[in-house]
């Protein structure tokens, strides 16, 4: 299975979030003379958009910094939550895939997997059924593929050859 890039995106967003929080705290401590705890409170209230209003940027320099800092910090927080949600969804998808691939196969599954109606399930039909259960392919996509196969299989042998392609797609 391919390694996911989502955790690394989340780590990067976490790093950016730490930098944004630290820069906001440093500014408030240096320019406004806030204590560490007060600066942390103000920064957290601001980046989470709670903004209780009990602390604000009042100086011209403070407002200029705040305009840029609030914009950047809001985007970084949004990215952080986006990647956190994406990671949770990816984990849930992996759990679903594991369940689909390891659960017991029932006779109802065999009926659903039997695409050609011959009461037997080939390896190809079984693989397509599992891909469909995993949400990686739809019934419509399978039907379209089989329809294309039938058009290309001009000698109706059930297999494709160079001859079939030459006859079905002249030129």
C-alpha positions as CSV (number, residue, x, y, z in Angstrom):
1,X,0.0,0.0,0.0
2,X,1.2,3.5,-0.9
3,X,2.4,5.6,2.0
4,X,0.2,8.5,2.8
5,X,1.4,12.1,2.6
6,X,-1.4,13.4,4.9
7,X,0.4,12.9,8.2
8,X,3.4,14.9,6.8
9,X,1.0,17.7,5.7
10,X,-0.5,17.7,9.2
11,X,3.0,17.8,10.8
12,X,3.8,20.8,8.5
13,X,0.6,22.6,9.4
14,X,1.3,21.9,13.1
15,X,4.8,23.5,12.6
16,X,3.3,26.5,10.9
17,X,0.7,26.8,13.6
18,X,3.4,26.8,16.3
19,X,5.3,29.5,14.4
20,X,2.2,31.6,14.0
21,X,1.3,31.3,17.7
22,X,4.9,32.0,18.8
23,X,5.2,35.1,16.5
24,X,1.9,36.5,17.8
25,X,2.9,35.8,21.4
26,X,6.4,37.4,20.9
27,X,4.8,40.5,19.3
28,X,2.3,40.9,22.2
29,X,4.9,40.4,24.8
30,X,7.4,42.8,23.2
31,X,5.1,45.6,21.9
32,X,2.2,45.4,24.3
33,X,4.2,44.2,27.3
34,X,1.9,41.2,28.0
35,X,2.9,38.4,30.3
36,X,3.5,35.0,28.6
37,X,0.1,33.6,29.9
38,X,-1.8,36.7,28.8
39,X,-0.1,36.6,25.3
40,X,-0.9,32.9,24.9
41,X,-4.6,33.5,25.9
42,X,-4.9,36.5,23.5
43,X,-3.3,34.5,20.6
44,X,-5.5,31.5,21.2
45,X,-8.6,33.5,21.4
46,X,-7.7,35.3,18.2
47,X,-6.6,32.4,16.0
48,X,-9.7,30.3,17.0
49,X,-11.8,33.4,16.0
50,X,-13.4,33.5,19.5
51,X,-12.1,37.0,20.0
52,X,-13.8,37.8,23.3
53,X,-13.0,41.4,22.8
54,X,-11.3,41.9,26.2
55,X,-7.9,42.3,24.5
56,X,-7.3,44.1,21.2
57,X,-4.6,45.7,19.1
58,X,-4.8,49.4,19.7
59,X,-1.6,51.0,18.3
60,X,-1.1,51.6,14.6
61,X,1.8,49.1,14.6
62,X,-0.3,46.6,16.5
63,X,-3.2,46.9,14.0
64,X,-0.9,46.6,11.0
65,X,0.7,43.5,12.5
66,X,-2.8,42.1,13.5
67,X,-4.2,42.6,10.0
68,X,-1.5,40.4,8.4
69,X,-1.1,38.0,11.4
70,X,-4.8,37.3,11.8
71,X,-5.2,36.5,8.1
72,X,-2.2,34.2,8.1
73,X,-3.1,32.5,11.4
74,X,-6.7,31.9,10.3
75,X,-5.5,30.2,7.1
76,X,-3.0,28.1,9.0
77,X,-5.6,27.0,11.5
78,X,-8.0,26.1,8.7
79,X,-5.2,24.1,7.0
80,X,-4.4,22.4,10.3
81,X,-8.1,21.3,10.7
82,X,-8.3,20.3,7.0
83,X,-5.4,18.0,7.3
84,X,-6.6,16.6,10.7
85,X,-10.0,15.8,9.1
86,X,-8.3,14.3,6.0
87,X,-6.1,12.1,8.2
88,X,-9.2,10.9,10.2
89,X,-11.1,10.2,6.9
90,X,-8.1,8.3,5.5
91,X,-7.8,6.1,8.6
92,X,-11.5,5.4,8.5
93,X,-11.2,4.4,4.8
94,X,-8.3,2.1,5.7
95,X,-10.4,0.5,8.4
96,X,-13.3,0.0,6.0
97,X,-11.0,-1.5,3.4
98,X,-9.5,-3.9,5.9
99,X,-13.0,-4.9,7.0
100,X,-14.2,-5.4,3.3
101,X,-11.1,-7.4,2.5
102,X,-11.1,-9.7,5.6
103,X,-14.8,-10.3,6.2
104,X,-16.4,-13.6,5.4
105,X,-17.7,-14.0,1.9
106,X,-21.4,-15.1,1.8
107,X,-23.5,-16.6,-0.9
108,X,-25.1,-13.2,-1.3
109,X,-21.7,-11.8,-2.1
110,X,-21.2,-14.6,-4.7
111,X,-24.5,-13.7,-6.3
112,X,-23.6,-10.0,-6.4
113,X,-20.1,-10.8,-7.8
114,X,-21.4,-13.0,-10.6
115,X,-21.4,-10.5,-13.4
116,X,-22.1,-12.9,-16.3
117,X,-24.9,-14.8,-14.5
118,X,-23.2,-18.3,-14.9
119,X,-23.5,-19.1,-11.2
120,X,-19.7,-19.2,-10.9
121,X,-17.4,-16.3,-9.9
122,X,-14.1,-16.0,-11.6
123,X,-11.1,-14.4,-10.1
124,X,-11.7,-11.3,-12.2
125,X,-15.4,-11.1,-11.1
126,X,-14.4,-11.5,-7.5
127,X,-11.7,-8.7,-7.8
128,X,-14.2,-6.4,-9.5
129,X,-16.7,-7.1,-6.7
130,X,-14.2,-6.3,-4.0
131,X,-13.1,-3.1,-5.8
132,X,-16.8,-2.1,-6.1
133,X,-17.3,-2.7,-2.3
134,X,-14.3,-0.6,-1.6
135,X,-15.8,2.2,-3.6
136,X,-12.9,2.2,-6.0
137,X,-15.1,1.4,-9.0
138,X,-18.8,1.7,-9.7
139,X,-21.2,-0.6,-11.3
140,X,-21.6,1.9,-14.1
141,X,-17.9,1.9,-14.8
142,X,-17.8,-1.9,-14.9
143,X,-20.8,-1.9,-17.3
144,X,-19.1,0.7,-19.5
145,X,-15.8,-1.4,-19.5
146,X,-17.7,-4.6,-20.5
147,X,-19.6,-2.7,-23.2
148,X,-16.3,-1.5,-24.7
149,X,-14.9,-5.0,-24.4
150,X,-17.9,-6.4,-26.3
151,X,-17.4,-3.8,-29.1
152,X,-13.7,-4.6,-29.4
153,X,-14.2,-8.4,-29.3
154,X,-15.3,-8.6,-32.9
155,X,-14.7,-12.4,-33.2
156,X,-16.8,-13.0,-29.9
157,X,-14.0,-15.2,-28.5
158,X,-14.2,-13.6,-25.0
159,X,-10.6,-12.4,-25.4
160,X,-9.0,-9.4,-27.2
161,X,-6.3,-9.8,-29.8
162,X,-4.5,-7.5,-32.2
163,X,-6.8,-8.8,-34.9
164,X,-9.9,-7.7,-32.9
165,X,-8.4,-4.2,-32.4
166,X,-7.5,-3.9,-36.1
167,X,-11.0,-4.8,-37.2
168,X,-12.8,-2.8,-34.5
169,X,-10.7,0.3,-34.9
170,X,-9.6,0.5,-38.5
171,X,-7.1,3.2,-39.5
